[in-house]
Structure formats: C-alpha cells, structure tokens
C-alpha cells in the first residue's frame, strides 16, 4: 500500500522504519545530529511547503530517506491503520 505524504508524493508503507514528531524529537542533540548528517548525505526530502511537523525514516532497496512532512504522527497512524 502507498501512503500519501504531501506535495503529490507517496511512499510504500512497508518501507517506513519510523515516524517521528519533530517537536518531541528535535530537542535531542542526537536527533539533530542524525538529521544534519542525513542532509549532508542528500537523504532528506522535503514533502511540504509549510513548517514540517514530523519526519518519516524509510529504507527500501538499500536507500535510506528522511521525509520532512506536514501531517503529524497521529495522522499517519490513522492512515496506516497500525
């Protein structure tokens, strides 16, 4: 199944490793360091024109991606039914 993440983008739900709330996670220096390194490696994809509320970590076919998205984690929880 594909999951709409915004800006006419969709990802496979089985490729999702984790969904994280930026407000709760970004206070940690480890999360900030992880996101900074992912951006340096070109793994960050912005899927919103507004301020992102959460990020999705995906891994598929050996490619890791971090998607910055507008919907919050509860919205993705409802969409996936998990």
PyMOL Python script that loads the backbone (N, CA, C, O; Angstrom):
from pymol import cmd

cmd.read_pdbstr("""\
ATOM      1  N   UNK A   1       0.840  -1.163   0.000  1.00  0.00           N
ATOM      2  CA  UNK A   1       0.000   0.000   0.000  1.00  0.00           C
ATOM      3  C   UNK A   1       0.901   1.248   0.000  1.00  0.00           C
ATOM      4  O   UNK A   1       1.985   1.252   0.583  1.00  0.00           O
ATOM      5  N   UNK A   2       0.433   2.269  -0.651  1.00  0.00           N
ATOM      6  CA  UNK A   2       1.154   3.538  -0.690  1.00  0.00           C
ATOM      7  C   UNK A   2       0.504   4.530   0.266  1.00  0.00           C
ATOM      8  O   UNK A   2      -0.709   4.519   0.477  1.00  0.00           O
ATOM      9  N   UNK A   3       1.336   5.375   0.829  1.00  0.00           N
ATOM     10  CA  UNK A   3       0.891   6.357   1.799  1.00  0.00           C
ATOM     11  C   UNK A   3       1.203   7.749   1.263  1.00  0.00           C
ATOM     12  O   UNK A   3       2.352   8.058   0.949  1.00  0.00           O
ATOM     13  N   UNK A   4       0.173   8.585   1.162  1.00  0.00           N
ATOM     14  CA  UNK A   4       0.363   9.964   0.714  1.00  0.00           C
ATOM     15  C   UNK A   4       1.025  10.764   1.826  1.00  0.00           C
ATOM     16  O   UNK A   4       0.565  10.754   2.968  1.00  0.00           O
ATOM     17  N   UNK A   5       2.119  11.465   1.483  1.00  0.00           N
ATOM     18  CA  UNK A   5       2.847  12.237   2.494  1.00  0.00           C
ATOM     19  C   UNK A   5       2.814  13.733   2.224  1.00  0.00           C
ATOM     20  O   UNK A   5       3.380  14.506   2.996  1.00  0.00           O
ATOM     21  N   UNK A   6       2.166  14.157   1.150  1.00  0.00           N
ATOM     22  CA  UNK A   6       2.059  15.576   0.832  1.00  0.00           C
ATOM     23  C   UNK A   6       2.805  15.930  -0.433  1.00  0.00           C
ATOM     24  O   UNK A   6       3.661  15.179  -0.901  1.00  0.00           O
ATOM     25  N   UNK A   7       2.467  17.098  -0.988  1.00  0.00           N
ATOM     26  CA  UNK A   7       3.083  17.602  -2.221  1.00  0.00           C
ATOM     27  C   UNK A   7       3.061  16.570  -3.347  1.00  0.00           C
ATOM     28  O   UNK A   7       4.044  16.415  -4.071  1.00  0.00           O
ATOM     29  N   UNK A   8       1.953  15.876  -3.489  1.00  0.00           N
ATOM     30  CA  UNK A   8       1.777  14.862  -4.532  1.00  0.00           C
ATOM     31  C   UNK A   8       2.836  13.771  -4.461  1.00  0.00           C
ATOM     32  O   UNK A   8       3.242  13.225  -5.487  1.00  0.00           O
ATOM     33  N   UNK A   9       3.282  13.455  -3.253  1.00  0.00           N
ATOM     34  CA  UNK A   9       4.272  12.403  -3.053  1.00  0.00           C
ATOM     35  C   UNK A   9       3.632  11.257  -2.267  1.00  0.00           C
ATOM     36  O   UNK A   9       2.776  11.472  -1.410  1.00  0.00           O
ATOM     37  N   UNK A  10       4.068  10.043  -2.580  1.00  0.00           N
ATOM     38  CA  UNK A  10       3.607   8.861  -1.861  1.00  0.00           C
ATOM     39  C   UNK A  10       4.778   7.907  -1.686  1.00  0.00           C
ATOM     40  O   UNK A  10       5.682   7.854  -2.519  1.00  0.00           O
ATOM     41  N   UNK A  11       4.751   7.153  -0.591  1.00  0.00           N
ATOM     42  CA  UNK A  11       5.784   6.168  -0.328  1.00  0.00           C
ATOM     43  C   UNK A  11       5.123   4.847   0.037  1.00  0.00           C
ATOM     44  O   UNK A  11       3.965   4.816   0.454  1.00  0.00           O
ATOM     45  N   UNK A  12       5.859   3.770  -0.120  1.00  0.00           N
ATOM     46  CA  UNK A  12       5.338   2.463   0.279  1.00  0.00           C
ATOM     47  C   UNK A  12       5.303   2.392   1.799  1.00  0.00           C
ATOM     48  O   UNK A  12       6.271   2.749   2.469  1.00  0.00           O
ATOM     49  N   UNK A  13       4.189   1.933   2.331  1.00  0.00           N
ATOM     50  CA  UNK A  13       4.085   1.866   3.791  1.00  0.00           C
ATOM     51  C   UNK A  13       5.046   0.838   4.386  1.00  0.00           C
ATOM     52  O   UNK A  13       5.476   0.989   5.529  1.00  0.00           O
ATOM     53  N   UNK A  14       5.385  -0.194   3.635  1.00  0.00           N
ATOM     54  CA  UNK A  14       6.298  -1.211   4.177  1.00  0.00           C
ATOM     55  C   UNK A  14       7.755  -0.732   4.220  1.00  0.00           C
ATOM     56  O   UNK A  14       8.598  -1.382   4.839  1.00  0.00           O
ATOM     57  N   UNK A  15       8.059   0.398   3.568  1.00  0.00           N
ATOM     58  CA  UNK A  15       9.419   0.932   3.614  1.00  0.00           C
ATOM     59  C   UNK A  15       9.637   1.835   4.820  1.00  0.00           C
ATOM     60  O   UNK A  15      10.767   2.254   5.074  1.00  0.00           O
ATOM     61  N   UNK A  16       8.578   2.145   5.571  1.00  0.00           N
ATOM     62  CA  UNK A  16       8.684   3.054   6.711  1.00  0.00           C
ATOM     63  C   UNK A  16       9.354   2.339   7.887  1.00  0.00           C
ATOM     64  O   UNK A  16       8.895   1.292   8.343  1.00  0.00           O
ATOM     65  N   UNK A  17      10.431   2.923   8.356  1.00  0.00           N
ATOM     66  CA  UNK A  17      11.137   2.411   9.522  1.00  0.00           C
ATOM     67  C   UNK A  17      10.582   3.070  10.787  1.00  0.00           C
ATOM     68  O   UNK A  17      10.437   2.419  11.822  1.00  0.00           O
ATOM     69  N   UNK A  18      10.274   4.362  10.695  1.00  0.00           N
ATOM     70  CA  UNK A  18       9.742   5.079  11.850  1.00  0.00           C
ATOM     71  C   UNK A  18       9.126   6.402  11.464  1.00  0.00           C
ATOM     72  O   UNK A  18       9.480   7.004  10.450  1.00  0.00           O
ATOM     73  N   UNK A  19       8.196   6.845  12.293  1.00  0.00           N
ATOM     74  CA  UNK A  19       7.546   8.143  12.123  1.00  0.00           C
ATOM     75  C   UNK A  19       7.786   8.907  13.416  1.00  0.00           C
ATOM     76  O   UNK A  19       7.448   8.429  14.499  1.00  0.00           O
ATOM     77  N   UNK A  20       8.372  10.098  13.300  1.00  0.00           N
ATOM     78  CA  UNK A  20       8.807  10.828  14.479  1.00  0.00           C
ATOM     79  C   UNK A  20       8.252  12.238  14.499  1.00  0.00           C
ATOM     80  O   UNK A  20       8.219  12.909  13.468  1.00  0.00           O
ATOM     81  N   UNK A  21       7.822  12.686  15.650  1.00  0.00           N
ATOM     82  CA  UNK A  21       7.309  14.032  15.852  1.00  0.00           C
ATOM     83  C   UNK A  21       8.501  14.975  16.049  1.00  0.00           C
ATOM     84  O   UNK A  21       9.322  14.761  16.941  1.00  0.00           O
ATOM     85  N   UNK A  22       8.591  15.995  15.235  1.00  0.00           N
ATOM     86  CA  UNK A  22       9.730  16.918  15.328  1.00  0.00           C
ATOM     87  C   UNK A  22       9.745  17.703  16.638  1.00  0.00           C
ATOM     88  O   UNK A  22      10.818  17.985  17.173  1.00  0.00           O
ATOM     89  N   UNK A  23       8.574  18.059  17.161  1.00  0.00           N
ATOM     90  CA  UNK A  23       8.539  18.806  18.420  1.00  0.00           C
ATOM     91  C   UNK A  23       9.108  17.992  19.569  1.00  0.00           C
ATOM     92  O   UNK A  23       9.804  18.532  20.429  1.00  0.00           O
ATOM     93  N   UNK A  24       8.822  16.709  19.589  1.00  0.00           N
ATOM     94  CA  UNK A  24       9.284  15.861  20.686  1.00  0.00           C
ATOM     95  C   UNK A  24      10.708  15.353  20.483  1.00  0.00           C
ATOM     96  O   UNK A  24      11.423  15.115  21.456  1.00  0.00           O
ATOM     97  N   UNK A  25      11.120  15.187  19.247  1.00  0.00           N
ATOM     98  CA  UNK A  25      12.436  14.591  18.974  1.00  0.00           C
ATOM     99  C   UNK A  25      13.552  15.605  18.772  1.00  0.00           C
ATOM    100  O   UNK A  25      14.711  15.305  19.056  1.00  0.00           O
ATOM    101  N   UNK A  26      13.230  16.781  18.296  1.00  0.00           N
ATOM    102  CA  UNK A  26      14.282  17.714  17.893  1.00  0.00           C
ATOM    103  C   UNK A  26      15.045  18.325  19.064  1.00  0.00           C
ATOM    104  O   UNK A  26      16.077  18.962  18.850  1.00  0.00           O
ATOM    105  N   UNK A  27      14.571  18.151  20.283  1.00  0.00           N
ATOM    106  CA  UNK A  27      15.320  18.664  21.430  1.00  0.00           C
ATOM    107  C   UNK A  27      16.581  17.842  21.682  1.00  0.00           C
ATOM    108  O   UNK A  27      17.536  18.338  22.279  1.00  0.00           O
ATOM    109  N   UNK A  28      16.589  16.594  21.231  1.00  0.00           N
ATOM    110  CA  UNK A  28      17.739  15.719  21.448  1.00  0.00           C
ATOM    111  C   UNK A  28      18.871  16.070  20.486  1.00  0.00           C
ATOM    112  O   UNK A  28      18.655  16.210  19.282  1.00  0.00           O
ATOM    113  N   UNK A  29      20.071  16.208  21.026  1.00  0.00           N
ATOM    114  CA  UNK A  29      21.216  16.523  20.163  1.00  0.00           C
ATOM    115  C   UNK A  29      21.505  15.374  19.207  1.00  0.00           C
ATOM    116  O   UNK A  29      22.031  15.603  18.117  1.00  0.00           O
ATOM    117  N   UNK A  30      21.176  14.155  19.586  1.00  0.00           N
ATOM    118  CA  UNK A  30      21.395  13.003  18.699  1.00  0.00           C
ATOM    119  C   UNK A  30      20.470  13.049  17.482  1.00  0.00           C
ATOM    120  O   UNK A  30      20.884  12.731  16.368  1.00  0.00           O
ATOM    121  N   UNK A  31      19.234  13.441  17.702  1.00  0.00           N
ATOM    122  CA  UNK A  31      18.304  13.567  16.578  1.00  0.00           C
ATOM    123  C   UNK A  31      18.742  14.680  15.651  1.00  0.00           C
ATOM    124  O   UNK A  31      18.723  14.516  14.431  1.00  0.00           O
ATOM    125  N   UNK A  32      19.134  15.807  16.212  1.00  0.00           N
ATOM    126  CA  UNK A  32      19.604  16.929  15.388  1.00  0.00           C
ATOM    127  C   UNK A  32      20.844  16.523  14.602  1.00  0.00           C
ATOM    128  O   UNK A  32      20.987  16.889  13.435  1.00  0.00           O
ATOM    129  N   UNK A  33      21.737  15.773  15.228  1.00  0.00           N
ATOM    130  CA  UNK A  33      22.939  15.306  14.549  1.00  0.00           C
ATOM    131  C   UNK A  33      22.587  14.325  13.433  1.00  0.00           C
ATOM    132  O   UNK A  33      23.156  14.386  12.343  1.00  0.00           O
ATOM    133  N   UNK A  34      21.642  13.415  13.710  1.00  0.00           N
ATOM    134  CA  UNK A  34      21.208  12.457  12.695  1.00  0.00           C
ATOM    135  C   UNK A  34      20.617  13.175  11.486  1.00  0.00           C
ATOM    136  O   UNK A  34      20.956  12.858  10.346  1.00  0.00           O
ATOM    137  N   UNK A  35      19.734  14.143  11.736  1.00  0.00           N
ATOM    138  CA  UNK A  35      19.113  14.882  10.637  1.00  0.00           C
ATOM    139  C   UNK A  35      20.142  15.700   9.862  1.00  0.00           C
ATOM    140  O   UNK A  35      20.059  15.798   8.637  1.00  0.00           O
ATOM    141  N   UNK A  36      21.098  16.280  10.554  1.00  0.00           N
ATOM    142  CA  UNK A  36      22.157  17.054   9.899  1.00  0.00           C
ATOM    143  C   UNK A  36      23.003  16.159   8.997  1.00  0.00           C
ATOM    144  O   UNK A  36      23.308  16.533   7.865  1.00  0.00           O
ATOM    145  N   UNK A  37      23.381  14.986   9.489  1.00  0.00           N
ATOM    146  CA  UNK A  37      24.177  14.059   8.680  1.00  0.00           C
ATOM    147  C   UNK A  37      23.385  13.528   7.494  1.00  0.00           C
ATOM    148  O   UNK A  37      23.934  13.366   6.404  1.00  0.00           O
ATOM    149  N   UNK A  38      22.101  13.256   7.697  1.00  0.00           N
ATOM    150  CA  UNK A  38      21.259  12.790   6.592  1.00  0.00           C
ATOM    151  C   UNK A  38      21.153  13.859   5.511  1.00  0.00           C
ATOM    152  O   UNK A  38      21.147  13.545   4.321  1.00  0.00           O
ATOM    153  N   UNK A  39      21.070  15.113   5.922  1.00  0.00           N
ATOM    154  CA  UNK A  39      21.010  16.210   4.956  1.00  0.00           C
ATOM    155  C   UNK A  39      22.320  16.324   4.187  1.00  0.00           C
ATOM    156  O   UNK A  39      22.308  16.550   2.977  1.00  0.00           O
ATOM    157  N   UNK A  40      23.439  16.173   4.867  1.00  0.00           N
ATOM    158  CA  UNK A  40      24.742  16.227   4.201  1.00  0.00           C
ATOM    159  C   UNK A  40      24.893  15.107   3.169  1.00  0.00           C
ATOM    160  O   UNK A  40      25.527  15.301   2.132  1.00  0.00           O
ATOM    161  N   UNK A  41      24.314  13.939   3.451  1.00  0.00           N
ATOM    162  CA  UNK A  41      24.386  12.802   2.529  1.00  0.00           C
ATOM    163  C   UNK A  41      23.341  12.887   1.416  1.00  0.00           C
ATOM    164  O   UNK A  41      23.325  12.041   0.522  1.00  0.00           O
ATOM    165  N   UNK A  42      22.474  13.893   1.461  1.00  0.00           N
ATOM    166  CA  UNK A  42      21.452  14.055   0.434  1.00  0.00           C
ATOM    167  C   UNK A  42      20.267  13.130   0.613  1.00  0.00           C
ATOM    168  O   UNK A  42      19.581  12.815  -0.360  1.00  0.00           O
ATOM    169  N   UNK A  43      20.012  12.688   1.830  1.00  0.00           N
ATOM    170  CA  UNK A  43      18.932  11.748   2.104  1.00  0.00           C
ATOM    171  C   UNK A  43      17.643  12.417   2.562  1.00  0.00           C
ATOM    172  O   UNK A  43      16.637  11.737   2.761  1.00  0.00           O
ATOM    173  N   UNK A  44      17.653  13.735   2.733  1.00  0.00           N
ATOM    174  CA  UNK A  44      16.479  14.444   3.234  1.00  0.00           C
ATOM    175  C   UNK A  44      15.646  14.950   2.066  1.00  0.00           C
ATOM    176  O   UNK A  44      16.157  15.594   1.150  1.00  0.00           O
ATOM    177  N   UNK A  45      14.345  14.646   2.116  1.00  0.00           N
ATOM    178  CA  UNK A  45      13.394  15.097   1.106  1.00  0.00           C
ATOM    179  C   UNK A  45      12.315  15.896   1.817  1.00  0.00           C
ATOM    180  O   UNK A  45      11.688  15.401   2.754  1.00  0.00           O
ATOM    181  N   UNK A  46      12.097  17.119   1.381  1.00  0.00           N
ATOM    182  CA  UNK A  46      11.054  17.955   1.972  1.00  0.00           C
ATOM    183  C   UNK A  46       9.766  17.757   1.195  1.00  0.00           C
ATOM    184  O   UNK A  46       9.703  18.023  -0.005  1.00  0.00           O
ATOM    185  N   UNK A  47       8.730  17.282   1.897  1.00  0.00           N
ATOM    186  CA  UNK A  47       7.452  16.995   1.257  1.00  0.00           C
ATOM    187  C   UNK A  47       6.376  17.965   1.718  1.00  0.00           C
ATOM    188  O   UNK A  47       5.198  17.613   1.760  1.00  0.00           O
ATOM    189  N   UNK A  48       6.773  19.184   2.065  1.00  0.00           N
ATOM    190  CA  UNK A  48       5.824  20.196   2.500  1.00  0.00           C
ATOM    191  C   UNK A  48       6.355  21.579   2.161  1.00  0.00           C
ATOM    192  O   UNK A  48       7.565  21.803   2.125  1.00  0.00           O
ATOM    193  N   UNK A  49       5.446  22.492   1.915  1.00  0.00           N
ATOM    194  CA  UNK A  49       5.823  23.883   1.694  1.00  0.00           C
ATOM    195  C   UNK A  49       5.782  24.661   3.005  1.00  0.00           C
ATOM    196  O   UNK A  49       6.333  25.757   3.105  1.00  0.00           O
ATOM    197  N   UNK A  50       5.122  24.085   4.012  1.00  0.00           N
ATOM    198  CA  UNK A  50       4.984  24.714   5.321  1.00  0.00           C
ATOM    199  C   UNK A  50       6.025  24.153   6.284  1.00  0.00           C
ATOM    200  O   UNK A  50       6.863  23.333   5.907  1.00  0.00           O
ATOM    201  N   UNK A  51       5.960  24.601   7.507  1.00  0.00           N
ATOM    202  CA  UNK A  51       6.837  24.103   8.552  1.00  0.00           C
ATOM    203  C   UNK A  51       6.505  22.630   8.830  1.00  0.00           C
ATOM    204  O   UNK A  51       5.355  22.318   9.138  1.00  0.00           O
ATOM    205  N   UNK A  52       7.476  21.723   8.730  1.00  0.00           N
ATOM    206  CA  UNK A  52       7.184  20.306   8.954  1.00  0.00           C
ATOM    207  C   UNK A  52       6.871  20.016  10.423  1.00  0.00           C
ATOM    208  O   UNK A  52       7.443  20.620  11.330  1.00  0.00           O
ATOM    209  N   UNK A  53       5.944  19.073  10.632  1.00  0.00           N
ATOM    210  CA  UNK A  53       5.573  18.671  11.988  1.00  0.00           C
ATOM    211  C   UNK A  53       6.210  17.343  12.379  1.00  0.00           C
ATOM    212  O   UNK A  53       6.381  17.052  13.563  1.00  0.00           O
ATOM    213  N   UNK A  54       6.559  16.542  11.380  1.00  0.00           N
ATOM    214  CA  UNK A  54       7.134  15.239  11.676  1.00  0.00           C
ATOM    215  C   UNK A  54       8.077  14.828  10.552  1.00  0.00           C
ATOM    216  O   UNK A  54       8.159  15.486   9.515  1.00  0.00           O
ATOM    217  N   UNK A  55       8.786  13.724  10.782  1.00  0.00           N
ATOM    218  CA  UNK A  55       9.616  13.180   9.721  1.00  0.00           C
ATOM    219  C   UNK A  55       9.473  11.672   9.693  1.00  0.00           C
ATOM    220  O   UNK A  55       9.278  11.026  10.722  1.00  0.00           O
ATOM    221  N   UNK A  56       9.574  11.123   8.485  1.00  0.00           N
ATOM    222  CA  UNK A  56       9.483   9.689   8.269  1.00  0.00           C
ATOM    223  C   UNK A  56      10.849   9.187   7.854  1.00  0.00           C
ATOM    224  O   UNK A  56      11.494   9.766   6.981  1.00  0.00           O
ATOM    225  N   UNK A  57      11.281   8.124   8.472  1.00  0.00           N
ATOM    226  CA  UNK A  57      12.527   7.459   8.112  1.00  0.00           C
ATOM    227  C   UNK A  57      12.159   6.224   7.314  1.00  0.00           C
ATOM    228  O   UNK A  57      11.406   5.377   7.793  1.00  0.00           O
ATOM    229  N   UNK A  58      12.686   6.111   6.090  1.00  0.00           N
ATOM    230  CA  UNK A  58      12.378   4.970   5.242  1.00  0.00           C
ATOM    231  C   UNK A  58      13.653   4.297   4.766  1.00  0.00           C
ATOM    232  O   UNK A  58      14.719   4.909   4.700  1.00  0.00           O
ATOM    233  N   UNK A  59      13.515   3.035   4.439  1.00  0.00           N
ATOM    234  CA  UNK A  59      14.617   2.274   3.880  1.00  0.00           C
ATOM    235  C   UNK A  59      14.038   1.279   2.893  1.00  0.00           C
ATOM    236  O   UNK A  59      13.213   0.437   3.247  1.00  0.00           O
ATOM    237  N   UNK A  60      14.484   1.391   1.645  1.00  0.00           N
ATOM    238  CA  UNK A  60      13.996   0.484   0.612  1.00  0.00           C
ATOM    239  C   UNK A  60      15.062   0.369  -0.475  1.00  0.00           C
ATOM    240  O   UNK A  60      15.620   1.371  -0.923  1.00  0.00           O
ATOM    241  N   UNK A  61      15.328  -0.844  -0.882  1.00  0.00           N
ATOM    242  CA  UNK A  61      16.317  -1.128  -1.924  1.00  0.00           C
ATOM    243  C   UNK A  61      17.685  -0.541  -1.581  1.00  0.00           C
ATOM    244  O   UNK A  61      18.413  -0.085  -2.462  1.00  0.00           O
ATOM    245  N   UNK A  62      18.024  -0.558  -0.297  1.00  0.00           N
ATOM    246  CA  UNK A  62      19.317  -0.059   0.128  1.00  0.00           C
ATOM    247  C   UNK A  62      19.428   1.453   0.212  1.00  0.00           C
ATOM    248  O   UNK A  62      20.500   1.981   0.508  1.00  0.00           O
ATOM    249  N   UNK A  63      18.338   2.150  -0.044  1.00  0.00           N
ATOM    250  CA  UNK A  63      18.336   3.615   0.031  1.00  0.00           C
ATOM    251  C   UNK A  63      17.607   4.073   1.283  1.00  0.00           C
ATOM    252  O   UNK A  63      16.472   3.669   1.535  1.00  0.00           O
ATOM    253  N   UNK A  64      18.257   4.908   2.054  1.00  0.00           N
ATOM    254  CA  UNK A  64      17.630   5.491   3.233  1.00  0.00           C
ATOM    255  C   UNK A  64      17.196   6.907   2.891  1.00  0.00           C
ATOM    256  O   UNK A  64      17.925   7.655   2.239  1.00  0.00           O
ATOM    257  N   UNK A  65      16.004   7.260   3.340  1.00  0.00           N
ATOM    258  CA  UNK A  65      15.479   8.603   3.108  1.00  0.00           C
ATOM    259  C   UNK A  65      14.830   9.117   4.383  1.00  0.00           C
ATOM    260  O   UNK A  65      14.283   8.350   5.175  1.00  0.00           O
ATOM    261  N   UNK A  66      14.902  10.432   4.564  1.00  0.00           N
ATOM    262  CA  UNK A  66      14.202  11.115   5.635  1.00  0.00           C
ATOM    263  C   UNK A  66      13.260  12.107   4.962  1.00  0.00           C
ATOM    264  O   UNK A  66      13.706  13.022   4.270  1.00  0.00           O
ATOM    265  N   UNK A  67      11.970  11.925   5.165  1.00  0.00           N
ATOM    266  CA  UNK A  67      10.967  12.804   4.574  1.00  0.00           C
ATOM    267  C   UNK A  67      10.455  13.757   5.641  1.00  0.00           C
ATOM    268  O   UNK A  67       9.924  13.321   6.662  1.00  0.00           O
ATOM    269  N   UNK A  68      10.610  15.053   5.412  1.00  0.00           N
ATOM    270  CA  UNK A  68      10.042  16.070   6.284  1.00  0.00           C
ATOM    271  C   UNK A  68       8.633  16.348   5.791  1.00  0.00           C
ATOM    272  O   UNK A  68       8.440  16.746   4.642  1.00  0.00           O
ATOM    273  N   UNK A  69       7.643  16.138   6.663  1.00  0.00           N
ATOM    274  CA  UNK A  69       6.246  16.183   6.234  1.00  0.00           C
ATOM    275  C   UNK A  69       5.410  17.073   7.145  1.00  0.00           C
ATOM    276  O   UNK A  69       5.789  17.341   8.285  1.00  0.00           O
ATOM    277  N   UNK A  70       4.276  17.525   6.636  1.00  0.00           N
ATOM    278  CA  UNK A  70       3.366  18.388   7.379  1.00  0.00           C
ATOM    279  C   UNK A  70       2.465  17.614   8.349  1.00  0.00           C
ATOM    280  O   UNK A  70       2.323  18.036   9.496  1.00  0.00           O
ATOM    281  N   UNK A  71       1.849  16.496   7.933  1.00  0.00           N
ATOM    282  CA  UNK A  71       0.946  15.804   8.875  1.00  0.00           C
ATOM    283  C   UNK A  71       1.686  15.325  10.118  1.00  0.00           C
ATOM    284  O   UNK A  71       2.873  15.005  10.068  1.00  0.00           O
ATOM    285  N   UNK A  72       0.962  15.281  11.236  1.00  0.00           N
ATOM    286  CA  UNK A  72       1.586  14.810  12.468  1.00  0.00           C
ATOM    287  C   UNK A  72       1.550  13.285  12.546  1.00  0.00           C
ATOM    288  O   UNK A  72       0.959  12.629  11.688  1.00  0.00           O
ATOM    289  N   UNK A  73       2.170  12.738  13.554  1.00  0.00           N
ATOM    290  CA  UNK A  73       2.305  11.290  13.677  1.00  0.00           C
ATOM    291  C   UNK A  73       0.956  10.600  13.832  1.00  0.00           C
ATOM    292  O   UNK A  73       0.777   9.494  13.323  1.00  0.00           O
ATOM    293  N   UNK A  74       0.004  11.224  14.520  1.00  0.00           N
ATOM    294  CA  UNK A  74      -1.319  10.622  14.703  1.00  0.00           C
ATOM    295  C   UNK A  74      -2.038  10.457  13.361  1.00  0.00           C
ATOM    296  O   UNK A  74      -2.757   9.478  13.159  1.00  0.00           O
ATOM    297  N   UNK A  75      -1.849  11.396  12.458  1.00  0.00           N
ATOM    298  CA  UNK A  75      -2.461  11.306  11.136  1.00  0.00           C
ATOM    299  C   UNK A  75      -1.932  10.092  10.383  1.00  0.00           C
ATOM    300  O   UNK A  75      -2.710   9.359   9.772  1.00  0.00           O
ATOM    301  N   UNK A  76      -0.636   9.871  10.416  1.00  0.00           N
ATOM    302  CA  UNK A  76      -0.065   8.705   9.740  1.00  0.00           C
ATOM    303  C   UNK A  76      -0.494   7.409  10.411  1.00  0.00           C
ATOM    304  O   UNK A  76      -0.679   6.394   9.741  1.00  0.00           O
ATOM    305  N   UNK A  77      -0.651   7.437  11.713  1.00  0.00           N
ATOM    306  CA  UNK A  77      -1.133   6.262  12.430  1.00  0.00           C
ATOM    307  C   UNK A  77      -2.529   5.876  11.941  1.00  0.00           C
ATOM    308  O   UNK A  77      -2.806   4.699  11.711  1.00  0.00           O
ATOM    309  N   UNK A  78      -3.399   6.862  11.785  1.00  0.00           N
ATOM    310  CA  UNK A  78      -4.759   6.597  11.270  1.00  0.00           C
ATOM    311  C   UNK A  78      -4.720   6.113   9.822  1.00  0.00           C
ATOM    312  O   UNK A  78      -5.452   5.192   9.459  1.00  0.00           O
ATOM    313  N   UNK A  79      -3.884   6.716   9.003  1.00  0.00           N
ATOM    314  CA  UNK A  79      -3.827   6.357   7.586  1.00  0.00           C
ATOM    315  C   UNK A  79      -3.327   4.929   7.362  1.00  0.00           C
ATOM    316  O   UNK A  79      -3.794   4.238   6.457  1.00  0.00           O
ATOM    317  N   UNK A  80      -2.386   4.498   8.182  1.00  0.00           N
ATOM    318  CA  UNK A  80      -1.837   3.158   8.002  1.00  0.00           C
ATOM    319  C   UNK A  80      -2.649   2.099   8.723  1.00  0.00           C
ATOM    320  O   UNK A  80      -2.555   0.919   8.387  1.00  0.00           O
ATOM    321  N   UNK A  81      -3.440   2.491   9.701  1.00  0.00           N
ATOM    322  CA  UNK A  81      -4.212   1.531  10.456  1.00  0.00           C
ATOM    323  C   UNK A  81      -3.373   0.664  11.371  1.00  0.00           C
ATOM    324  O   UNK A  81      -3.811  -0.413  11.774  1.00  0.00           O
ATOM    325  N   UNK A  82      -2.178   1.113  11.704  1.00  0.00           N
ATOM    326  CA  UNK A  82      -1.266   0.338  12.556  1.00  0.00           C
ATOM    327  C   UNK A  82      -1.145   0.957  13.918  1.00  0.00           C
ATOM    328  O   UNK A  82      -0.420   0.440  14.768  1.00  0.00           O
TER     329      UNK A  82
END
""", "prot")
cmd.dss("prot")
cmd.show_as("cartoon", "prot")
cmd.util.cbc("prot")
cmd.orient("prot")
